[in-house]
Amino acid sequence: MTLRITHINGRPATVSDLAPLSFAGYAHFTAMQMRDYAVPALDLHLARLRRASDTLFGRHLADEQIIAFLRTAVDAAAVADASATCFITSRPGEFSAGGGHTALDVLITITDPATPPTGPLTLDLVRHERHLPQVKHVGEVSKTFLLREAVARGFDDAAFEDSIGRVSEATIWNLAFWDGESVIWPEAEYLHGVTMQILTRRLGSAGVPQVTRSLRVADLNDQLSAVVMNSWTPGCPVARIGETTLAQDSAFVRLLDEAYESEHRTTLSGA
């Protein structure tokens, strides 16, 4: 199946709608996986969009408007399982001073469901910090570049360390570690993904210990397990970061899977 439904402001997008967006880089988005017409943690996705719009545009759209646009696109796709992405952009767009009233446009795409890697992955460790890390913004050429550089060096993907040497995140993933007792979240400036937020609150509800602490290369060892996570998966095992081999604890992955599955889901189909 090759599926692509693209809507703008609640209607099918035309070439004229999309042409001005071809090279537009001043926008933000959230991505979710829909299964049986339902998505987990819609509240977290909506909160992400509100915060990012306030940061980039000084205003945000009502949650009800976003939900209506999502449901219209999902109904048009008429498939139970899919990837749904919601982009927020503006008129005027990039390379303009803005000011005054900023019109916000909502672009929704419905595409084939994602198939996550099974792992375990090897991650090159590179020095990189994203600009505006709290915003899931578009146009990040460096992440694709660093992914390709890592693959060329024989790794599966890349993980980042910041300017003071702290391990932070990966290209399109959050990182989590496990010492056999506690889930360890890196302390650094990075995007706290929706899947990370789901796991934080579900693990908290289950009483699983969680800590946030600074992790440097010297802190990584074969007593720690690690995973990457995003909307595709709550936990894909990591075998190695840089030159450091990590433990493989299947119990950690099961813990994350169970926590993720316990999250509330919202049905998006209005049919």
VEXTORFI-233671 format. One line per 4 residues: number of its first residue (from 1); their letters; for each residue x, y, z of C-alpha. Coordinates in steps of 0.05 Angstrom, whole numbers. Example, Ala and Ser with C-alpha at 12.3 -4.5 7.8 and 13.67 -1.06 7.14 Angstrom:
2
1 = as = 246,-90,156; 273,-21,143;
***
This chain:
271
1 = mtlr = 0,0,0; 24,70,-17; -20,120,17; -15,196,16;
5 = ithi = -71,242,34; -53,316,42; -102,367,69; -94,440,84;
9 = ngrp = -141,475,132; -191,417,128; -194,407,53; -153,370,0;
13 = atvs = -90,409,-16; -79,434,-87; -14,446,-124; -26,520,-113;
17 = dlap = -31,508,-38; 32,467,-35; 77,505,-82; 93,562,-33;
21 = lsfa = 110,509,19; 161,472,-24; 221,505,7; 188,534,69;
25 = gyah = 227,522,132; 190,563,184; 140,513,210; 132,460,264;
29 = ftam = 98,393,268; 78,332,308; 77,261,282; 35,203,308;
33 = qmrd = 20,131,292; -54,113,284; -76,41,296; -149,21,289;
37 = yavp = -165,95,278; -137,114,347; -74,150,369; -41,151,438;
41 = aldl = -33,215,479; -69,263,434; -67,313,492; 9,313,489;
45 = hlar = 9,325,414; -39,383,421; 2,413,477; 64,408,434;
49 = lrra = 30,445,377; 5,500,423; 73,512,455; 110,511,389;
53 = sdtl = 60,558,355; 65,607,413; 141,605,406; 144,613,331;
57 = fgrh = 82,654,316; 60,686,381; -8,652,378; -39,583,370;
61 = lade = -101,551,342; -155,519,385; -146,445,399; -216,433,372;
65 = qiia = -195,462,304; -134,417,300; -175,355,319; -228,372,267;
69 = flrt = -175,378,212; -144,312,234; -210,275,233; -228,303,164;
73 = avda = -162,278,136; -168,210,170; -239,201,144; -214,219,74;
77 = aava = -159,166,78; -209,113,102; -155,68,130; -150,44,202;
81 = dasa = -74,42,207; -31,101,183; 20,153,200; -11,221,213;
85 = tcfi = 30,285,214; 5,354,230; 46,415,207; 32,487,228;
89 = tsrp = 58,542,183; 42,615,174; 28,671,125; 74,710,120;
93 = gefs = 125,654,122; 200,652,129; 247,709,111; 194,760,130;
97 = aggg = 191,803,192; 121,781,208; 85,825,257; 11,842,260;
101 = htal = -38,786,249; -5,720,231; -50,672,193; -36,600,212;
105 = dvli = -45,543,164; -53,470,183; -24,417,136; -44,345,151;
109 = titd = -13,285,117; -37,214,124; 13,163,98; 29,89,106;
113 = patp = 41,65,178; 114,66,199; 154,2,207; 206,13,261;
117 = ptgp = 276,-19,259; 282,-81,301; 352,-65,326; 397,-69,362;
121 = ltld = 425,-6,329; 495,21,329; 499,97,338; 556,141,319;
125 = lvrh = 568,195,371; 576,265,341; 579,335,370; 513,370,352;
129 = erhl = 461,415,385; 395,432,353; 371,505,350; 306,515,389;
133 = pqvk = 309,443,415; 242,451,450; 207,459,382; 197,402,333;
137 = hvge = 211,446,273; 222,430,200; 282,442,156; 336,407,198;
141 = vskt = 384,388,144; 438,371,195; 400,311,222; 396,277,155;
145 = fllr = 467,296,139; 493,267,204; 452,204,194; 483,193,126;
149 = eava = 552,208,152; 542,157,207; 518,104,158; 579,118,114;
153 = rgfd = 622,104,175; 588,37,186; 536,56,239; 461,52,234;
157 = daaf = 448,123,258; 477,179,299; 470,201,372; 489,271,395;
161 = edsi = 532,300,450; 526,374,467; 580,427,472; 599,405,543;
165 = grvs = 601,331,525; 534,308,551; 497,254,511; 430,284,491;
169 = eati = 388,252,436; 394,219,368; 375,244,299; 300,231,302;
173 = wnla = 299,195,368; 300,206,443; 349,163,483; 334,126,547;
177 = fwdg = 381,83,590; 370,28,641; 415,6,698; 372,-53,719;
181 = esvi = 333,-12,769; 318,57,741; 302,88,674; 354,142,662;
185 = wpea = 336,203,619; 395,245,594; 403,314,624; 414,362,566;
189 = eylh = 377,410,520; 336,368,471; 266,356,446; 225,317,496;
193 = gvtm = 186,274,447; 114,253,457; 133,180,465; 184,200,518;
197 = qilt = 129,240,553; 81,181,549; 132,135,580; 150,185,634;
201 = rrlg = 79,190,658; 60,117,650; 124,92,684; 110,143,739;
205 = sagv = 40,116,748; 68,46,753; 119,66,805; 179,51,762;
209 = pqvt = 240,92,785; 263,146,737; 321,194,742; 348,249,698;
213 = rslr = 423,258,700; 482,280,659; 513,224,618; 580,231,583;
217 = vadl = 617,181,541; 658,160,602; 592,143,638; 570,93,585;
221 = ndql = 589,20,596; 566,-51,587; 525,-48,651; 477,1,619;
225 = savv = 423,-15,568; 397,37,519; 340,47,471; 318,99,421;
229 = mnsw = 245,119,416; 198,161,375; 127,154,348; 148,91,312;
233 = tpgc = 168,52,374; 175,61,450; 240,24,451; 288,0,397;
237 = pvar = 350,-30,430; 419,2,421; 479,-43,417; 534,9,416;
241 = iget = 543,85,421; 608,106,390; 660,55,412; 622,35,475;
245 = tlaq = 585,-31,475; 521,-31,517; 483,-85,553; 423,-119,521;
249 = dsaf = 367,-126,572; 302,-150,540; 265,-135,605; 278,-60,593;
253 = vrll = 245,-63,525; 186,-102,553; 177,-51,608; 174,6,558;
257 = deay = 127,-32,512; 79,-47,569; 81,25,593; 67,51,524;
261 = eseh = 9,3,512; -24,27,576; -31,98,549; -101,124,532;
265 = rttl = -119,127,459; -164,175,422; -205,154,362; -195,202,303;
269 = sga = -246,174,254; -312,212,255; -345,161,210;
***
